[in-house]
Amino acid sequence: MKERFDVAVGGLAQGITVITDKKTGVQYLAIAGSGTSVIVDKDGKPLLSERVDEDQKGTSPF
């Protein structure tokens, strides 16, 4: 799992996590105690990270 997903923890109350699938570039929003959802753009399509590769590590959107 760690090889495929990049997890960035942070946010307003440190309860927000953005998970990026390094293979597809799709980003997910996870909120502690609430759940996980795909982040979508204005057209309803999954939001993709700018870089998609196996070496992407330590990238944080916060």
Residue frames as qw, qx, qy, qz and C-alpha x, y, z in Angstrom:
[[0.000, 0.884, 0.467, 0.000, 0.00, 0.00, 0.00],
 [0.311, -0.790, 0.072, 0.524, 2.76, 2.48, 0.89],
 [0.417, -0.116, 0.570, 0.699, 4.33, 2.01, -2.54],
 [0.172, 0.524, 0.680, 0.483, 1.13, 3.01, -4.32],
 [0.171, -0.878, -0.397, -0.206, -0.30, 5.79, -2.14],
 [0.315, 0.250, -0.285, 0.870, 1.13, 9.09, -0.93],
 [0.377, -0.735, -0.563, 0.029, -0.52, 10.28, 2.28],
 [0.199, 0.369, -0.170, 0.892, -0.35, 13.97, 3.30],
 [0.381, -0.636, -0.636, 0.214, -1.69, 14.71, 6.78],
 [0.197, -0.026, -0.124, 0.972, -2.57, 18.24, 7.77],
 [0.167, -0.612, -0.588, -0.502, -5.34, 20.73, 7.40],
 [0.261, -0.691, 0.014, -0.674, -7.23, 23.01, 9.71],
 [0.680, -0.556, 0.291, -0.378, -7.57, 20.69, 12.69],
 [0.026, -0.473, 0.880, 0.047, -5.03, 18.04, 11.64],
 [0.620, 0.142, 0.716, -0.288, -7.98, 15.76, 10.90],
 [0.681, 0.660, 0.000, -0.317, -7.78, 16.16, 7.13],
 [0.542, -0.325, 0.675, 0.380, -5.74, 13.81, 4.97],
 [0.625, 0.621, -0.210, -0.424, -5.19, 13.90, 1.21],
 [0.706, -0.164, 0.667, 0.173, -4.33, 10.52, -0.28],
 [0.452, 0.659, -0.363, -0.479, -2.85, 10.40, -3.79],
 [0.923, 0.112, 0.360, 0.071, -2.78, 7.22, -5.84],
 [0.208, -0.665, 0.487, 0.527, 0.69, 7.43, -7.37],
 [0.418, 0.091, 0.815, 0.391, -0.25, 5.07, -10.20],
 [0.218, 0.666, 0.654, 0.284, -3.37, 6.90, -11.43],
 [0.172, 0.223, -0.039, 0.959, -2.88, 10.37, -9.92],
 [0.420, -0.633, -0.478, -0.442, -6.41, 10.34, -8.43],
 [0.085, 0.265, -0.544, 0.792, -6.68, 12.25, -5.15],
 [0.509, -0.532, -0.664, -0.130, -8.92, 11.37, -2.20],
 [0.165, -0.542, 0.312, -0.763, -9.96, 13.43, 0.82],
 [0.605, -0.320, -0.717, 0.133, -10.19, 11.63, 4.17],
 [0.245, -0.602, 0.210, -0.730, -11.64, 13.36, 7.22],
 [0.156, 0.091, -0.886, 0.427, -11.15, 11.76, 10.62],
 [0.240, 0.261, 0.733, -0.581, -14.40, 10.33, 11.92],
 [0.524, 0.495, 0.074, -0.689, -16.26, 11.03, 8.67],
 [0.852, 0.303, 0.423, 0.046, -14.93, 8.98, 5.76],
 [0.351, -0.330, 0.537, 0.693, -13.11, 9.14, 2.45],
 [0.561, 0.717, 0.359, -0.206, -14.19, 10.61, -0.88],
 [0.611, 0.274, 0.343, 0.659, -12.70, 11.22, -4.31],
 [0.047, -0.638, -0.045, 0.768, -11.83, 14.89, -4.85],
 [0.519, 0.551, 0.577, 0.305, -13.47, 16.12, -8.06],
 [0.214, -0.057, 0.173, 0.960, -12.93, 19.15, -10.28],
 [0.333, 0.294, 0.163, -0.881, -15.62, 21.62, -11.41],
 [0.575, 0.192, -0.526, -0.597, -16.78, 19.16, -14.08],
 [0.868, -0.237, 0.218, -0.377, -17.18, 16.28, -11.61],
 [0.842, 0.348, -0.392, 0.131, -14.11, 14.41, -12.87],
 [0.812, -0.472, -0.118, 0.323, -11.57, 13.02, -10.37],
 [0.002, -0.960, 0.281, 0.011, -8.89, 15.56, -9.47],
 [0.923, 0.167, -0.120, 0.324, -5.47, 14.35, -10.57],
 [0.515, -0.702, 0.149, 0.468, -2.14, 15.25, -9.02],
 [0.327, 0.858, -0.284, -0.275, 0.30, 17.13, -11.22],
 [0.182, 0.544, -0.817, -0.066, 2.91, 14.38, -11.00],
 [0.949, -0.090, 0.121, -0.277, 2.27, 10.67, -11.28],
 [0.584, 0.496, -0.630, 0.124, 5.28, 8.48, -10.64],
 [0.848, -0.295, -0.425, 0.116, 6.61, 5.90, -8.23],
 [0.546, 0.067, -0.346, 0.760, 9.18, 8.32, -6.74],
 [0.210, -0.634, -0.097, -0.738, 6.64, 10.94, -5.56],
 [0.610, -0.414, -0.588, 0.333, 7.15, 11.21, -1.81],
 [0.356, -0.374, -0.318, 0.795, 6.80, 13.92, 0.80],
 [0.019, -0.299, -0.348, -0.888, 4.53, 16.08, -1.33],
 [0.054, -0.494, -0.719, 0.486, 1.97, 17.89, 0.81],
 [0.083, 0.639, 0.479, 0.596, -0.91, 20.05, -0.37],
 [0.408, -0.847, -0.333, 0.072, -0.93, 21.91, 2.97]]
